[in-house]
Amino acid sequence: MARINASTLLGSGQQPRSFLPEDYMRGKIERRSGIVSVLLFGVVMLGVVGAFIVTNRKWNDVRLLEQSVTQQVKRESEKLDQLKKLEATRGALTERAQSAAAVLERVPRSVLMAEITNRTPERLALIELNLVGKRVVEQAPKGDPKKGRAPSGRSATQAKGKPAEPEKPKAPKPPVLEFTIAINGLAATDQDVAEFQRRLKACELLANVELAQSAQSDVNGVALRRFRIDAQIKPSADVATIEPLHVWREELPEIPAPAKPEQKNNRRPTRRTVGSAQ
């Protein structure tokens, strides 16, 4: 018995027809499509959930890192504030120390008097010493004339738009004191005055030693030279950094103390009366 080919029966251009109902085939295809869609949706949701979990973990790590960085910045800012306060305190203490050092005398008057006296020649006598101190006033710097001009055009608009920054008050500078000494005295000759001036110039405490006045004077019938020498104490002079001048002097003989007067007995004798016994 010969086999019959379906292609020969339907022709070459027609597909073989199924013997199952079309509704059954359509439902079967829809079920398969639904199952595939559900599977694909589940895979996509699993990917989304996994990505969310991974991203959330990363965000948690980022938040923890941000918190740690914020805490470190906060601690460092507190340290910077403390450092600024310490610097401000140190600046205030430095200014106070400079003000106190400016008021205090770095060269005591006793040391200055000893230095001048030890440099006095034999035929010269000091009459008067005047020490005068005055405060040096610093002149304010002159302003730049270009800064006083008003800006024009676009620069003026920008200047008006930006608020002017308030100027910080400047810290007061410690006072600077200048001490001048005037030395009045008598000398036998001008050579003695010149020698005294030369010795004063060699002193490490004095500067600008100048002879202000020298004239002939008659003292008790003796012709002497009355002079005045002006000098200035160096601003950087410090007794601790110099070596004082030592001059050997002869010791004066001791003067005996006056004897005390003898105390006389001023008591009056008492008169005793003896009565006669009967």
C-alpha positions in Angstrom: 0.0 0.0 0.0 1.5 3.3 -1.0 2.0 6.2 1.5 0.2 9.4 0.7 2.3 12.6 1.4 0.5 15.5 3.0 2.3 17.9 0.8 1.1 16.2 -2.4 -2.5 16.5 -1.1 -2.4 20.1 0.1 0.0 21.3 -2.6 3.4 22.8 -2.2 2.2 26.3 -1.1 0.0 25.2 1.8 1.0 24.3 5.4 -0.3 21.1 7.1 -3.4 21.8 9.1 -3.6 20.6 12.8 -6.4 18.4 13.8 -6.6 20.2 17.3 -9.2 22.9 17.8 -8.0 26.5 17.2 -9.3 27.7 20.7 -7.2 25.0 22.4 -4.1 26.0 20.4 -4.6 29.7 21.0 -5.0 29.2 24.8 -1.9 27.0 24.9 0.1 29.7 23.2 -1.3 32.4 25.6 -0.4 30.2 28.6 3.1 29.8 27.3 3.5 33.5 26.7 2.1 34.3 30.2 4.5 31.8 31.9 7.4 33.3 29.9 6.4 36.8 30.8 6.0 35.9 34.5 9.4 34.3 34.5 11.0 37.4 32.8 9.2 39.7 35.2 10.5 37.6 38.1 14.1 37.8 36.7 13.8 41.5 36.2 12.4 42.0 39.7 15.1 39.9 41.2 17.7 42.1 39.4 16.0 45.2 40.6 15.8 44.0 44.2 19.5 42.9 44.1 20.5 46.2 42.7 18.6 48.0 45.4 20.2 45.9 48.1 23.7 46.5 46.8 23.0 50.2 46.3 21.6 50.5 49.7 24.6 48.9 51.3 26.9 51.2 49.4 24.8 54.2 50.5 25.1 53.0 54.1 28.8 52.8 53.7 28.8 56.3 52.2 26.7 57.6 55.1 29.0 56.1 57.7 32.0 57.5 55.9 30.3 60.9 55.7 29.6 60.8 59.4 33.2 59.9 60.3 34.5 62.7 58.0 32.0 65.2 59.6 33.2 64.2 63.1 36.8 64.6 62.1 36.1 68.0 60.5 34.3 69.0 63.7 37.1 67.9 65.9 39.7 69.6 63.7 37.6 72.8 63.7 37.4 72.8 67.5 41.2 72.4 67.6 41.6 75.3 65.1 39.3 77.4 67.3 41.4 76.6 70.4 44.6 77.4 68.4 43.1 80.8 67.3 42.2 81.6 70.9 45.7 80.6 72.1 47.2 82.8 69.4 45.0 85.7 70.4 45.9 85.2 74.0 49.6 85.0 73.2 49.3 88.2 71.1 47.6 90.0 74.0 50.2 88.8 76.5 53.0 89.9 74.1 51.5 93.3 73.7 51.1 93.7 77.5 54.7 92.5 78.0 56.0 95.0 75.4 54.0 97.8 77.0 55.3 96.9 80.5 58.9 96.7 79.1 58.5 100.1 77.4 57.4 101.7 80.7 60.1 100.0 82.8 63.6 101.5 82.9 66.1 99.1 81.3 68.9 101.3 82.6 68.5 102.1 86.4 69.4 105.6 87.4 72.0 104.3 89.9 73.8 102.4 87.2 73.7 105.4 84.9 75.0 107.7 87.6 77.8 105.3 88.4 78.8 105.1 84.7 78.9 108.9 84.4 80.8 109.4 87.7 83.4 106.7 86.9 84.2 108.5 83.6 84.6 111.9 85.3 88.2 113.4 85.0 90.0 114.4 88.2 89.8 118.2 87.5 86.1 118.1 86.7 83.1 118.4 89.0 79.5 117.5 88.3 76.9 120.0 89.5 73.5 118.8 88.1 72.1 115.9 86.2 68.7 116.2 84.5 67.0 113.1 83.1 64.0 113.8 80.9 61.8 111.2 79.2 59.3 111.8 76.5 57.1 109.7 74.4 57.9 109.3 70.7 54.8 109.9 68.5 54.9 108.1 65.2 53.6 109.9 62.2 50.7 108.3 60.3 51.7 107.2 56.8 50.3 109.4 54.0 47.5 107.8 52.0 47.8 107.0 48.3 46.0 109.7 46.2 45.0 107.0 43.7 43.0 105.1 46.4 40.9 108.2 47.0 39.5 108.3 43.5 36.0 106.9 42.9 35.7 103.9 40.6 34.0 104.5 37.3 31.9 102.4 34.9 31.5 98.7 35.6 33.9 98.8 38.6 31.6 101.3 40.3 28.6 99.1 39.8 30.5 96.1 41.2 31.7 98.2 44.1 28.1 99.2 44.9 26.8 95.7 44.6 29.3 94.3 47.2 28.9 95.4 50.8 32.0 97.1 52.3 33.9 94.9 54.7 34.3 96.5 58.2 37.8 97.3 59.0 39.3 95.4 61.9 40.5 97.7 64.8 44.3 97.8 65.0 45.9 96.7 68.2 47.6 99.6 70.0 51.3 99.7 69.8 53.4 99.9 72.9 54.6 103.3 73.8 58.2 104.2 72.7 60.0 106.4 75.3 63.1 108.5 74.6 65.3 109.5 77.5 67.7 112.5 77.3 70.2 113.5 80.0 71.7 116.9 80.5 75.0 117.0 82.5 76.0 120.4 84.0 79.4 120.8 85.7 82.6 122.8 86.1 86.1 122.0 84.7 89.5 123.5 85.0 90.2 123.7 81.2 88.5 122.9 77.9 90.8 119.8 77.6 89.1 118.3 80.6 85.7 118.9 79.1 86.8 117.3 75.8 88.2 114.3 77.7 84.9 113.9 79.6 83.0 114.0 76.4 85.2 111.4 74.8 84.8 109.1 77.8 81.0 109.5 77.6 81.0 108.6 73.9 82.8 105.4 74.8 79.9 104.4 77.2 77.7 101.7 75.8 74.6 103.2 77.4 74.8 106.7 75.8 74.4 108.0 72.3 74.5 111.4 70.6 76.8 112.9 73.1 77.2 116.6 72.2 78.6 119.6 74.0 75.7 122.0 74.2 77.3 124.9 76.2 80.8 125.9 77.4 81.6 129.3 78.9 84.0 131.0 81.3 82.9 131.3 84.9 84.4 132.8 88.0 83.8 130.7 91.1 85.3 132.2 94.3 87.9 134.1 92.3 88.9 131.0 90.3 88.4 130.9 86.5 86.7 127.7 85.6 84.8 126.4 82.5 81.1 125.9 83.1 79.7 123.4 80.6 76.6 121.4 79.7 76.7 118.1 77.8 73.5 116.6 76.3 73.3 112.8 75.7 70.6 110.3 74.8 70.1 106.8 76.3 70.2 104.2 73.6 66.7 102.6 73.1 68.4 99.2 72.9 70.6 99.7 76.0 70.3 97.0 78.6 72.4 96.8 81.8 72.5 93.0 81.6 74.4 93.0 78.3 77.2 95.5 79.2 80.2 95.4 81.4 80.3 98.3 83.9 83.4 100.4 84.2 85.3 99.8 87.5 87.5 102.6 88.9 89.8 102.2 91.8 89.5 104.9 94.4 91.6 105.6 97.5 90.0 104.8 100.8 89.6 107.8 103.0 91.0 107.6 106.5 88.5 106.8 109.2 87.4 109.9 111.2 87.3 109.1 114.9 84.0 109.6 116.5 83.7 112.6 118.9 84.0 111.7 122.5 80.9 111.8 124.6 80.8 114.5 127.3 81.1 113.2 130.8 77.9 113.3 132.7 78.2 115.4 135.9 76.5 114.5 139.1 74.0 117.2 139.7 72.6 115.7 142.9 72.6 118.1 145.8 74.0 116.9 149.1 71.4 116.3 151.8 71.8 118.0 155.1 71.2 115.8 158.1 70.3 117.3 161.4 71.1 115.4 164.5 69.0 116.2 167.5 70.5 116.2 171.1 69.2 113.4 173.2 68.0 114.4 176.6 
